């Protein structure tokens, strides 16, 4: 999304204002893929830990716990 420095630099370095709509669509699409992936990991993690009766102290480490198992 637009608040991250590496995204702002990409928009600042664009060669022409005519390329902005294409860059915007690409950026939003990539953000949607990333967010859907994060949601997928969370939903998969819920069923993963409940099925295996695993207690996770910090929910933010769910992906790491799943990859270790």
PDB file with one MODEL, atoms N, CA, C and O in Angstrom:
MODEL        1
ATOM      1  N   UNK A   1       0.834  -1.176   0.000  1.00  0.00           N
ATOM      2  CA  UNK A   1       0.000   0.000   0.000  1.00  0.00           C
ATOM      3  C   UNK A   1       0.875   1.234   0.000  1.00  0.00           C
ATOM      4  O   UNK A   1       2.091   1.130   0.160  1.00  0.00           O
ATOM      5  N   UNK A   2       0.293   2.374  -0.173  1.00  0.00           N
ATOM      6  CA  UNK A   2       1.038   3.578  -0.510  1.00  0.00           C
ATOM      7  C   UNK A   2       1.866   4.161   0.631  1.00  0.00           C
ATOM      8  O   UNK A   2       2.643   5.084   0.385  1.00  0.00           O
ATOM      9  N   UNK A   3       1.746   3.683   1.841  1.00  0.00           N
ATOM     10  CA  UNK A   3       2.510   4.236   2.947  1.00  0.00           C
ATOM     11  C   UNK A   3       3.902   3.651   3.103  1.00  0.00           C
ATOM     12  O   UNK A   3       4.695   4.157   3.897  1.00  0.00           O
ATOM     13  N   UNK A   4       4.213   2.606   2.371  1.00  0.00           N
ATOM     14  CA  UNK A   4       5.516   1.968   2.522  1.00  0.00           C
ATOM     15  C   UNK A   4       6.554   2.676   1.645  1.00  0.00           C
ATOM     16  O   UNK A   4       6.279   3.005   0.491  1.00  0.00           O
ATOM     17  N   UNK A   5       7.748   2.907   2.202  1.00  0.00           N
ATOM     18  CA  UNK A   5       8.757   3.703   1.483  1.00  0.00           C
ATOM     19  C   UNK A   5       9.144   3.135   0.121  1.00  0.00           C
ATOM     20  O   UNK A   5       9.307   3.899  -0.830  1.00  0.00           O
ATOM     21  N   UNK A   6       9.293   1.828   0.001  1.00  0.00           N
ATOM     22  CA  UNK A   6       9.709   1.279  -1.290  1.00  0.00           C
ATOM     23  C   UNK A   6       8.620   1.438  -2.352  1.00  0.00           C
ATOM     24  O   UNK A   6       8.932   1.493  -3.542  1.00  0.00           O
ATOM     25  N   UNK A   7       7.368   1.511  -1.952  1.00  0.00           N
ATOM     26  CA  UNK A   7       6.284   1.752  -2.906  1.00  0.00           C
ATOM     27  C   UNK A   7       6.284   3.220  -3.335  1.00  0.00           C
ATOM     28  O   UNK A   7       6.116   3.529  -4.515  1.00  0.00           O
ATOM     29  N   UNK A   8       6.469   4.107  -2.385  1.00  0.00           N
ATOM     30  CA  UNK A   8       6.501   5.541  -2.712  1.00  0.00           C
ATOM     31  C   UNK A   8       7.645   5.847  -3.674  1.00  0.00           C
ATOM     32  O   UNK A   8       7.477   6.632  -4.607  1.00  0.00           O
ATOM     33  N   UNK A   9       8.802   5.233  -3.452  1.00  0.00           N
ATOM     34  CA  UNK A   9       9.956   5.457  -4.337  1.00  0.00           C
ATOM     35  C   UNK A   9       9.638   4.974  -5.749  1.00  0.00           C
ATOM     36  O   UNK A   9      10.028   5.617  -6.723  1.00  0.00           O
ATOM     37  N   UNK A  10       8.939   3.859  -5.870  1.00  0.00           N
ATOM     38  CA  UNK A  10       8.548   3.367  -7.200  1.00  0.00           C
ATOM     39  C   UNK A  10       7.673   4.385  -7.924  1.00  0.00           C
ATOM     40  O   UNK A  10       7.882   4.653  -9.107  1.00  0.00           O
ATOM     41  N   UNK A  11       6.699   4.949  -7.221  1.00  0.00           N
ATOM     42  CA  UNK A  11       5.834   5.941  -7.852  1.00  0.00           C
ATOM     43  C   UNK A  11       6.588   7.232  -8.158  1.00  0.00           C
ATOM     44  O   UNK A  11       6.312   7.881  -9.166  1.00  0.00           O
ATOM     45  N   UNK A  12       7.529   7.608  -7.308  1.00  0.00           N
ATOM     46  CA  UNK A  12       8.308   8.825  -7.541  1.00  0.00           C
ATOM     47  C   UNK A  12       9.222   8.681  -8.753  1.00  0.00           C
ATOM     48  O   UNK A  12       9.533   9.670  -9.416  1.00  0.00           O
ATOM     49  N   UNK A  13       9.651   7.464  -9.047  1.00  0.00           N
ATOM     50  CA  UNK A  13      10.614   7.266 -10.129  1.00  0.00           C
ATOM     51  C   UNK A  13       9.959   6.891 -11.456  1.00  0.00           C
ATOM     52  O   UNK A  13      10.656   6.532 -12.406  1.00  0.00           O
ATOM     53  N   UNK A  14       8.647   6.967 -11.534  1.00  0.00           N
ATOM     54  CA  UNK A  14       7.969   6.587 -12.770  1.00  0.00           C
ATOM     55  C   UNK A  14       8.310   7.576 -13.876  1.00  0.00           C
ATOM     56  O   UNK A  14       8.427   8.777 -13.630  1.00  0.00           O
ATOM     57  N   UNK A  15       8.467   7.075 -15.081  1.00  0.00           N
ATOM     58  CA  UNK A  15       8.964   7.897 -16.195  1.00  0.00           C
ATOM     59  C   UNK A  15       7.918   8.851 -16.770  1.00  0.00           C
ATOM     60  O   UNK A  15       8.253   9.934 -17.250  1.00  0.00           O
ATOM     61  N   UNK A  16       6.655   8.444 -16.717  1.00  0.00           N
ATOM     62  CA  UNK A  16       5.617   9.281 -17.296  1.00  0.00           C
ATOM     63  C   UNK A  16       4.333   9.145 -16.478  1.00  0.00           C
ATOM     64  O   UNK A  16       4.045   8.089 -15.916  1.00  0.00           O
ATOM     65  N   UNK A  17       3.578  10.228 -16.426  1.00  0.00           N
ATOM     66  CA  UNK A  17       2.308  10.167 -15.705  1.00  0.00           C
ATOM     67  C   UNK A  17       1.319   9.218 -16.385  1.00  0.00           C
ATOM     68  O   UNK A  17       0.360   8.769 -15.757  1.00  0.00           O
ATOM     69  N   UNK A  18       1.547   8.913 -17.656  1.00  0.00           N
ATOM     70  CA  UNK A  18       0.669   7.992 -18.375  1.00  0.00           C
ATOM     71  C   UNK A  18       0.819   6.551 -17.880  1.00  0.00           C
ATOM     72  O   UNK A  18      -0.076   5.732 -18.092  1.00  0.00           O
ATOM     73  N   UNK A  19       1.929   6.235 -17.230  1.00  0.00           N
ATOM     74  CA  UNK A  19       2.166   4.891 -16.710  1.00  0.00           C
ATOM     75  C   UNK A  19       1.576   4.685 -15.315  1.00  0.00           C
ATOM     76  O   UNK A  19       1.567   3.563 -14.809  1.00  0.00           O
ATOM     77  N   UNK A  20       1.084   5.756 -14.690  1.00  0.00           N
ATOM     78  CA  UNK A  20       0.557   5.656 -13.330  1.00  0.00           C
ATOM     79  C   UNK A  20      -0.636   4.703 -13.179  1.00  0.00           C
ATOM     80  O   UNK A  20      -0.668   3.933 -12.219  1.00  0.00           O
ATOM     81  N   UNK A  21      -1.617   4.727 -14.092  1.00  0.00           N
ATOM     82  CA  UNK A  21      -2.738   3.790 -13.915  1.00  0.00           C
ATOM     83  C   UNK A  21      -2.287   2.318 -13.938  1.00  0.00           C
ATOM     84  O   UNK A  21      -2.767   1.508 -13.145  1.00  0.00           O
ATOM     85  N   UNK A  22      -1.381   1.989 -14.834  1.00  0.00           N
ATOM     86  CA  UNK A  22      -0.876   0.619 -14.909  1.00  0.00           C
ATOM     87  C   UNK A  22      -0.110   0.262 -13.627  1.00  0.00           C
ATOM     88  O   UNK A  22      -0.271  -0.832 -13.087  1.00  0.00           O
ATOM     89  N   UNK A  23       0.705   1.176 -13.156  1.00  0.00           N
ATOM     90  CA  UNK A  23       1.466   0.940 -11.924  1.00  0.00           C
ATOM     91  C   UNK A  23       0.538   0.812 -10.731  1.00  0.00           C
ATOM     92  O   UNK A  23       0.770  -0.009  -9.843  1.00  0.00           O
ATOM     93  N   UNK A  24      -0.500   1.611 -10.705  1.00  0.00           N
ATOM     94  CA  UNK A  24      -1.468   1.544  -9.612  1.00  0.00           C
ATOM     95  C   UNK A  24      -2.186   0.197  -9.603  1.00  0.00           C
ATOM     96  O   UNK A  24      -2.337  -0.422  -8.549  1.00  0.00           O
ATOM     97  N   UNK A  25      -2.627  -0.256 -10.777  1.00  0.00           N
ATOM     98  CA  UNK A  25      -3.300  -1.564 -10.857  1.00  0.00           C
ATOM     99  C   UNK A  25      -2.374  -2.686 -10.424  1.00  0.00           C
ATOM    100  O   UNK A  25      -2.791  -3.592  -9.702  1.00  0.00           O
ATOM    101  N   UNK A  26      -1.136  -2.635 -10.852  1.00  0.00           N
ATOM    102  CA  UNK A  26      -0.169  -3.661 -10.477  1.00  0.00           C
ATOM    103  C   UNK A  26       0.088  -3.636  -8.971  1.00  0.00           C
ATOM    104  O   UNK A  26       0.139  -4.690  -8.336  1.00  0.00           O
ATOM    105  N   UNK A  27       0.250  -2.457  -8.401  1.00  0.00           N
ATOM    106  CA  UNK A  27       0.493  -2.338  -6.963  1.00  0.00           C
ATOM    107  C   UNK A  27      -0.677  -2.823  -6.128  1.00  0.00           C
ATOM    108  O   UNK A  27      -0.484  -3.532  -5.141  1.00  0.00           O
ATOM    109  N   UNK A  28      -1.874  -2.452  -6.510  1.00  0.00           N
ATOM    110  CA  UNK A  28      -3.068  -2.879  -5.776  1.00  0.00           C
ATOM    111  C   UNK A  28      -3.267  -4.381  -5.916  1.00  0.00           C
ATOM    112  O   UNK A  28      -3.644  -5.050  -4.954  1.00  0.00           O
ATOM    113  N   UNK A  29      -3.017  -4.916  -7.108  1.00  0.00           N
ATOM    114  CA  UNK A  29      -3.158  -6.366  -7.315  1.00  0.00           C
ATOM    115  C   UNK A  29      -2.183  -7.136  -6.440  1.00  0.00           C
ATOM    116  O   UNK A  29      -2.554  -8.131  -5.818  1.00  0.00           O
ATOM    117  N   UNK A  30      -0.939  -6.680  -6.391  1.00  0.00           N
ATOM    118  CA  UNK A  30       0.060  -7.363  -5.576  1.00  0.00           C
ATOM    119  C   UNK A  30      -0.291  -7.272  -4.089  1.00  0.00           C
ATOM    120  O   UNK A  30      -0.102  -8.231  -3.341  1.00  0.00           O
ATOM    121  N   UNK A  31      -0.800  -6.121  -3.671  1.00  0.00           N
ATOM    122  CA  UNK A  31      -1.211  -5.959  -2.277  1.00  0.00           C
ATOM    123  C   UNK A  31      -2.359  -6.919  -1.948  1.00  0.00           C
ATOM    124  O   UNK A  31      -2.375  -7.517  -0.871  1.00  0.00           O
ATOM    125  N   UNK A  32      -3.308  -7.068  -2.861  1.00  0.00           N
ATOM    126  CA  UNK A  32      -4.438  -7.972  -2.638  1.00  0.00           C
ATOM    127  C   UNK A  32      -3.958  -9.414  -2.522  1.00  0.00           C
ATOM    128  O   UNK A  32      -4.436 -10.157  -1.666  1.00  0.00           O
ATOM    129  N   UNK A  33      -3.019  -9.816  -3.372  1.00  0.00           N
ATOM    130  CA  UNK A  33      -2.466 -11.170  -3.296  1.00  0.00           C
ATOM    131  C   UNK A  33      -1.786 -11.386  -1.945  1.00  0.00           C
ATOM    132  O   UNK A  33      -1.978 -12.422  -1.307  1.00  0.00           O
ATOM    133  N   UNK A  34      -1.000 -10.416  -1.516  1.00  0.00           N
ATOM    134  CA  UNK A  34      -0.310 -10.516  -0.224  1.00  0.00           C
ATOM    135  C   UNK A  34      -1.272 -10.597   0.951  1.00  0.00           C
ATOM    136  O   UNK A  34      -1.079 -11.406   1.859  1.00  0.00           O
ATOM    137  N   UNK A  35      -2.306  -9.764   0.937  1.00  0.00           N
ATOM    138  CA  UNK A  35      -3.274  -9.779   2.028  1.00  0.00           C
ATOM    139  C   UNK A  35      -4.103 -11.063   2.033  1.00  0.00           C
ATOM    140  O   UNK A  35      -4.383 -11.613   3.098  1.00  0.00           O
ATOM    141  N   UNK A  36      -4.496 -11.541   0.857  1.00  0.00           N
ATOM    142  CA  UNK A  36      -5.238 -12.803   0.791  1.00  0.00           C
ATOM    143  C   UNK A  36      -4.372 -13.969   1.259  1.00  0.00           C
ATOM    144  O   UNK A  36      -4.869 -14.904   1.887  1.00  0.00           O
ATOM    145  N   UNK A  37      -3.075 -13.913   0.951  1.00  0.00           N
ATOM    146  CA  UNK A  37      -2.159 -14.944   1.437  1.00  0.00           C
ATOM    147  C   UNK A  37      -2.061 -14.934   2.956  1.00  0.00           C
ATOM    148  O   UNK A  37      -2.050 -15.990   3.589  1.00  0.00           O
ATOM    149  N   UNK A  38      -1.991 -13.759   3.531  1.00  0.00           N
ATOM    150  CA  UNK A  38      -1.930 -13.652   4.996  1.00  0.00           C
ATOM    151  C   UNK A  38      -3.213 -14.170   5.637  1.00  0.00           C
ATOM    152  O   UNK A  38      -3.167 -14.849   6.663  1.00  0.00           O
ATOM    153  N   UNK A  39      -4.344 -13.855   5.040  1.00  0.00           N
ATOM    154  CA  UNK A  39      -5.622 -14.359   5.550  1.00  0.00           C
ATOM    155  C   UNK A  39      -5.670 -15.875   5.420  1.00  0.00           C
ATOM    156  O   UNK A  39      -6.149 -16.565   6.320  1.00  0.00           O
ATOM    157  N   UNK A  40      -5.172 -16.395   4.299  1.00  0.00           N
ATOM    158  CA  UNK A  40      -5.135 -17.842   4.096  1.00  0.00           C
ATOM    159  C   UNK A  40      -4.285 -18.549   5.131  1.00  0.00           C
ATOM    160  O   UNK A  40      -4.671 -19.601   5.643  1.00  0.00           O
ATOM    161  N   UNK A  41      -3.128 -17.979   5.444  1.00  0.00           N
ATOM    162  CA  UNK A  41      -2.266 -18.565   6.475  1.00  0.00           C
ATOM    163  C   UNK A  41      -2.987 -18.555   7.820  1.00  0.00           C
ATOM    164  O   UNK A  41      -2.920 -19.534   8.563  1.00  0.00           O
ATOM    165  N   UNK A  42      -3.660 -17.483   8.133  1.00  0.00           N
ATOM    166  CA  UNK A  42      -4.375 -17.398   9.406  1.00  0.00           C
ATOM    167  C   UNK A  42      -5.500 -18.416   9.508  1.00  0.00           C
ATOM    168  O   UNK A  42      -5.637 -19.091  10.528  1.00  0.00           O
ATOM    169  N   UNK A  43      -6.303 -18.530   8.459  1.00  0.00           N
ATOM    170  CA  UNK A  43      -7.407 -19.486   8.484  1.00  0.00           C
ATOM    171  C   UNK A  43      -6.911 -20.928   8.505  1.00  0.00           C
ATOM    172  O   UNK A  43      -7.465 -21.775   9.207  1.00  0.00           O
ATOM    173  N   UNK A  44      -5.866 -21.197   7.733  1.00  0.00           N
ATOM    174  CA  UNK A  44      -5.267 -22.533   7.747  1.00  0.00           C
ATOM    175  C   UNK A  44      -4.685 -22.824   9.122  1.00  0.00           C
ATOM    176  O   UNK A  44      -4.805 -23.940   9.627  1.00  0.00           O
ATOM    177  N   UNK A  45      -4.061 -21.832   9.723  1.00  0.00           N
ATOM    178  CA  UNK A  45      -3.463 -21.990  11.041  1.00  0.00           C
ATOM    179  C   UNK A  45      -4.478 -22.298  12.122  1.00  0.00           C
ATOM    180  O   UNK A  45      -4.203 -23.080  13.032  1.00  0.00           O
ATOM    181  N   UNK A  46      -5.652 -21.687  12.030  1.00  0.00           N
ATOM    182  CA  UNK A  46      -6.702 -21.954  13.016  1.00  0.00           C
ATOM    183  C   UNK A  46      -7.073 -23.428  13.006  1.00  0.00           C
ATOM    184  O   UNK A  46      -7.145 -24.062  14.059  1.00  0.00           O
ATOM    185  N   UNK A  47      -7.306 -23.973  11.823  1.00  0.00           N
ATOM    186  CA  UNK A  47      -7.672 -25.391  11.755  1.00  0.00           C
ATOM    187  C   UNK A  47      -6.476 -26.283  12.080  1.00  0.00           C
ATOM    188  O   UNK A  47      -6.640 -27.356  12.660  1.00  0.00           O
ATOM    189  N   UNK A  48      -5.280 -25.844  11.710  1.00  0.00           N
ATOM    190  CA  UNK A  48      -4.067 -26.619  11.962  1.00  0.00           C
ATOM    191  C   UNK A  48      -3.819 -26.814  13.457  1.00  0.00           C
ATOM    192  O   UNK A  48      -3.563 -27.930  13.908  1.00  0.00           O
ATOM    193  N   UNK A  49      -3.895 -25.727  14.220  1.00  0.00           N
ATOM    194  CA  UNK A  49      -3.600 -25.852  15.651  1.00  0.00           C
ATOM    195  C   UNK A  49      -4.735 -26.514  16.415  1.00  0.00           C
ATOM    196  O   UNK A  49      -4.498 -27.204  17.407  1.00  0.00           O
ATOM    197  N   UNK A  50      -5.985 -26.308  15.954  1.00  0.00           N
ATOM    198  CA  UNK A  50      -7.093 -26.957  16.661  1.00  0.00           C
ATOM    199  C   UNK A  50      -7.125 -28.460  16.375  1.00  0.00           C
ATOM    200  O   UNK A  50      -7.495 -29.246  17.247  1.00  0.00           O
ATOM    201  N   UNK A  51      -6.748 -28.855  15.184  1.00  0.00           N
ATOM    202  CA  UNK A  51      -6.726 -30.278  14.825  1.00  0.00           C
ATOM    203  C   UNK A  51      -5.637 -31.030  15.579  1.00  0.00           C
ATOM    204  O   UNK A  51      -5.819 -32.186  15.963  1.00  0.00           O
ATOM    205  N   UNK A  52      -4.506 -30.366  15.786  1.00  0.00           N
ATOM    206  CA  UNK A  52      -3.363 -31.008  16.443  1.00  0.00           C
ATOM    207  C   UNK A  52      -3.267 -30.667  17.934  1.00  0.00           C
ATOM    208  O   UNK A  52      -2.324 -31.089  18.605  1.00  0.00           O
ATOM    209  N   UNK A  53      -4.223 -29.916  18.448  1.00  0.00           N
ATOM    210  CA  UNK A  53      -4.274 -29.512  19.871  1.00  0.00           C
ATOM    211  C   UNK A  53      -2.963 -28.849  20.306  1.00  0.00           C
ATOM    212  O   UNK A  53      -2.381 -29.202  21.331  1.00  0.00           O
ATOM    213  N   UNK A  54      -2.521 -27.894  19.510  1.00  0.00           N
ATOM    214  CA  UNK A  54      -1.289 -27.158  19.784  1.00  0.00           C
ATOM    215  C   UNK A  54      -1.665 -25.843  20.452  1.00  0.00           C
ATOM    216  O   UNK A  54      -2.606 -25.172  20.030  1.00  0.00           O
ATOM    217  N   UNK A  55      -0.933 -25.480  21.490  1.00  0.00           N
ATOM    218  CA  UNK A  55      -1.148 -24.190  22.145  1.00  0.00           C
ATOM    219  C   UNK A  55      -0.088 -23.219  21.637  1.00  0.00           C
ATOM    220  O   UNK A  55       1.110 -23.464  21.778  1.00  0.00           O
ATOM    221  N   UNK A  56      -0.531 -22.134  21.056  1.00  0.00           N
ATOM    222  CA  UNK A  56       0.363 -21.109  20.524  1.00  0.00           C
ATOM    223  C   UNK A  56       0.305 -19.916  21.463  1.00  0.00           C
ATOM    224  O   UNK A  56      -0.753 -19.315  21.648  1.00  0.00           O
ATOM    225  N   UNK A  57       1.449 -19.573  22.057  1.00  0.00           N
ATOM    226  CA  UNK A  57       1.505 -18.450  23.007  1.00  0.00           C
ATOM    227  C   UNK A  57       1.263 -17.112  22.308  1.00  0.00           C
ATOM    228  O   UNK A  57       0.499 -16.279  22.795  1.00  0.00           O
ATOM    229  N   UNK A  58       1.917 -16.914  21.167  1.00  0.00           N
ATOM    230  CA  UNK A  58       1.802 -15.663  20.427  1.00  0.00           C
ATOM    231  C   UNK A  58       1.215 -15.968  19.042  1.00  0.00           C
ATOM    232  O   UNK A  58       1.879 -16.617  18.233  1.00  0.00           O
ATOM    233  N   UNK A  59       0.005 -15.522  18.754  1.00  0.00           N
ATOM    234  CA  UNK A  59      -0.625 -15.840  17.469  1.00  0.00           C
ATOM    235  C   UNK A  59       0.169 -15.346  16.255  1.00  0.00           C
ATOM    236  O   UNK A  59       0.009 -15.876  15.155  1.00  0.00           O
ATOM    237  N   UNK A  60       1.018 -14.338  16.447  1.00  0.00           N
ATOM    238  CA  UNK A  60       1.792 -13.824  15.330  1.00  0.00           C
ATOM    239  C   UNK A  60       2.895 -14.790  14.896  1.00  0.00           C
ATOM    240  O   UNK A  60       3.493 -14.613  13.835  1.00  0.00           O
ATOM    241  N   UNK A  61       3.161 -15.801  15.705  1.00  0.00           N
ATOM    242  CA  UNK A  61       4.186 -16.787  15.347  1.00  0.00           C
ATOM    243  C   UNK A  61       3.568 -18.049  14.751  1.00  0.00           C
ATOM    244  O   UNK A  61       4.247 -19.068  14.625  1.00  0.00           O
ATOM    245  N   UNK A  62       2.309 -17.991  14.390  1.00  0.00           N
ATOM    246  CA  UNK A  62       1.599 -19.153  13.871  1.00  0.00           C
ATOM    247  C   UNK A  62       2.271 -19.730  12.630  1.00  0.00           C
ATOM    248  O   UNK A  62       2.423 -20.947  12.519  1.00  0.00           O
ATOM    249  N   UNK A  63       2.670 -18.885  11.712  1.00  0.00           N
ATOM    250  CA  UNK A  63       3.325 -19.357  10.487  1.00  0.00           C
ATOM    251  C   UNK A  63       4.625 -20.083  10.807  1.00  0.00           C
ATOM    252  O   UNK A  63       4.930 -21.109  10.199  1.00  0.00           O
ATOM    253  N   UNK A  64       5.383 -19.562  11.747  1.00  0.00           N
ATOM    254  CA  UNK A  64       6.643 -20.184  12.135  1.00  0.00           C
ATOM    255  C   UNK A  64       6.382 -21.532  12.799  1.00  0.00           C
ATOM    256  O   UNK A  64       7.089 -22.503  12.531  1.00  0.00           O
ATOM    257  N   UNK A  65       5.372 -21.597  13.664  1.00  0.00           N
ATOM    258  CA  UNK A  65       5.011 -22.853  14.320  1.00  0.00           C
ATOM    259  C   UNK A  65       4.613 -23.889  13.277  1.00  0.00           C
ATOM    260  O   UNK A  65       5.045 -25.040  13.348  1.00  0.00           O
ATOM    261  N   UNK A  66       3.788 -23.487  12.306  1.00  0.00           N
ATOM    262  CA  UNK A  66       3.366 -24.424  11.270  1.00  0.00           C
ATOM    263  C   UNK A  66       4.546 -24.893  10.425  1.00  0.00           C
ATOM    264  O   UNK A  66       4.602 -26.064  10.047  1.00  0.00           O
ATOM    265  N   UNK A  67       5.475 -24.018  10.126  1.00  0.00           N
ATOM    266  CA  UNK A  67       6.615 -24.427   9.294  1.00  0.00           C
ATOM    267  C   UNK A  67       7.568 -25.336  10.061  1.00  0.00           C
ATOM    268  O   UNK A  67       8.243 -26.166   9.451  1.00  0.00           O
ATOM    269  N   UNK A  68       7.637 -25.203  11.364  1.00  0.00           N
ATOM    270  CA  UNK A  68       8.509 -26.076  12.158  1.00  0.00           C
ATOM    271  C   UNK A  68       7.937 -27.484  12.271  1.00  0.00           C
ATOM    272  O   UNK A  68       8.687 -28.456  12.366  1.00  0.00           O
ATOM    273  N   UNK A  69       6.635 -27.594  12.262  1.00  0.00           N
ATOM    274  CA  UNK A  69       5.988 -28.898  12.373  1.00  0.00           C
ATOM    275  C   UNK A  69       5.903 -29.539  11.008  1.00  0.00           C
ATOM    276  O   UNK A  69       5.389 -30.650  10.878  1.00  0.00           O
TER     277      UNK A  69
ENDMDL
END
